[in-house]
Each structure stands twice: as structure tokens, then as C-alpha cells.
Amino acid sequence: MLINLWYVAEWSDKVKDKPVKTKLLGQDLVLFRDLTGKVHCTANVCLHRGGSLAGGWLNEKRDCVVCPYHGWEYDGKGKCKKIPSEGKDFIVPPRFRIDAYPVEERYGMIWVFMGDLPEEERYPIPDLPQYGDP
């Protein structure tokens, strides 16, 4: 398996207002688009009971994906932001997080960086000069 490279996870037009399940390098992932239109990619698993986040929805602010089982909410950086059963004043511990991956949209596709290199050391997304040329 080749890590520290960009991989195409999905076509851009397939990720709209609902979470989308995908799999890269054996990892189950979820893609979702926030209110500003930016796509995010996290692990497709809730910390609480291992539920599939892709089976959930986006919260009312469209900044988090919500687990369909107990409503835990995760932002695009993988941070758990809300646990409904704990009440509205509960502060979620910082360690409650899932893996999140860098995302870029280019050539009508959603690219996800599968690796751990810092941004300045990453290989660029390959040039596709033929894209858009009939």
C-alpha cells in the first residue's frame, strides 16, 4: 500500500448535503460538505459504539457529521463537538477525536491525502492538463 499520496475519493458532484461513505487504502471514510461548501474527510466511525457516520446526517449548522445512533457530532478535523446525552453545557474532552484527512477538490474530484507528512512535504496532486479539454 502506498501512503503519503493523494487519492481520489469521490466525484465532487456526489458530495452534497449528506455524508458519503468511501474507502481508501482499506480505511472506511466519510466525506461531507459544510455550509461554506468545503469538503471534509474523517474516519467513518463513531467513538461511542462504532457506528457508521456515513449513515448519519449533518447538524443544523452543517459544520459536523452526526452519528445516527446516539447523536455524537464530529467536525471536519475529527473533533467530537457534542454528546447530546451529556447535556448542552457538557464540554467534550479534547481526546475525543477520530482521524481526519486533508482534502482538496480539483478536476471535479475530491482528493484525500492518505499519510502523515506535513503539508510542506507532501507531493502535489498530479497535473491533468487534459481535464476540461473536449
C-alpha positions in Angstrom: 0.0 0.0 0.0 1.4 3.4 -0.9 0.9 6.0 1.7 1.7 9.8 1.8 0.0 10.3 -1.6 -3.2 12.0 -2.8 -6.0 9.6 -3.8 -9.3 10.3 -5.5 -12.1 9.5 -3.0 -15.2 10.6 -5.0 -16.5 12.8 -7.7 -17.2 16.4 -6.4 -20.8 16.4 -7.5 -21.6 13.3 -5.5 -21.0 15.0 -2.1 -23.8 17.5 -1.5 -25.9 17.8 1.7 -25.5 14.3 3.1 -22.5 12.3 4.3 -21.0 10.0 1.7 -19.2 6.7 2.5 -15.9 5.8 0.8 -13.0 3.6 1.3 -9.3 4.3 0.6 -6.3 2.0 1.4 -8.6 -0.2 3.5 -9.8 2.7 5.6 -13.6 3.3 5.9 -14.1 7.1 5.5 -16.9 9.6 5.4 -16.9 12.7 3.2 -19.2 15.7 4.0 -19.6 19.2 2.7 -20.0 22.1 5.2 -22.2 25.2 4.8 -19.4 27.0 3.1 -19.0 24.2 0.5 -15.7 22.8 1.8 -15.4 19.0 1.8 -14.1 17.2 4.9 -12.9 13.6 5.3 -12.8 11.7 8.6 -12.8 8.1 9.7 -16.3 6.6 9.3 -16.6 5.5 12.9 -18.2 7.0 16.0 -16.1 6.7 19.2 -19.1 5.7 21.3 -20.3 2.5 19.7 -18.5 2.3 16.4 -21.5 3.5 14.3 -21.1 4.5 10.7 -21.1 8.3 10.4 -22.0 7.9 6.7 -25.3 6.6 7.9 -26.0 9.9 9.8 -26.6 13.5 8.7 -25.2 17.0 9.1 -26.1 19.1 12.1 -28.2 22.2 11.8 -25.1 24.4 11.3 -23.7 22.0 8.7 -20.3 22.0 10.4 -20.5 18.5 11.8 -21.5 15.0 10.8 -23.9 13.4 13.3 -23.8 9.7 14.3 -27.2 8.1 13.6 -27.2 6.1 16.8 -26.7 8.5 19.7 -26.1 11.8 18.0 -22.5 12.4 18.7 -21.2 15.2 16.4 -17.8 15.4 14.7 -16.3 18.4 12.9 -14.1 18.3 9.8 -11.0 18.0 11.9 -12.3 14.8 13.6 -13.0 16.5 17.0 -16.1 15.4 18.8 -18.1 18.6 19.4 -21.3 17.4 21.1 -22.6 14.4 23.1 -26.3 15.0 23.4 -26.9 12.7 26.3 -24.4 14.7 28.5 -26.5 17.9 28.2 -25.9 21.2 26.4 -23.3 22.5 29.0 -21.0 19.5 28.8 -17.5 20.2 27.5 -16.3 17.3 25.3 -12.7 16.3 26.3 -10.1 17.1 23.7 -9.0 13.5 23.4 -12.4 12.6 22.0 -11.5 12.7 18.3 -11.3 10.5 15.2 -8.9 10.6 12.3 -9.3 13.4 9.8 -7.6 13.7 6.4 -6.5 16.7 4.3 -8.9 17.2 1.3 -8.7 19.2 -1.9 -11.2 19.5 -4.8 -9.6 19.6 -8.2 -10.6 18.4 -11.7 -14.2 17.7 -10.5 -12.8 15.2 -8.0 -12.3 15.0 -4.2 -8.7 14.2 -3.4 -7.7 12.9 0.1 -4.2 12.8 1.4 -3.6 9.4 2.9 -0.5 9.8 5.1 1.2 11.7 7.8 3.6 14.1 6.0 3.4 17.8 6.9 1.8 20.0 4.3 5.1 21.4 3.0 6.5 17.9 2.4 3.5 16.4 0.5 3.7 15.6 -3.1 1.3 17.8 -5.1 -1.8 16.5 -6.7 -0.9 15.4 -10.3 -1.4 17.8 -13.1 -4.1 16.8 -15.5 -3.8 19.3 -18.4 -6.3 17.3 -20.4 -9.1 18.0 -17.9 -11.8 20.0 -19.4 -10.4 19.7 -22.9 -13.1 18.2 -25.2 
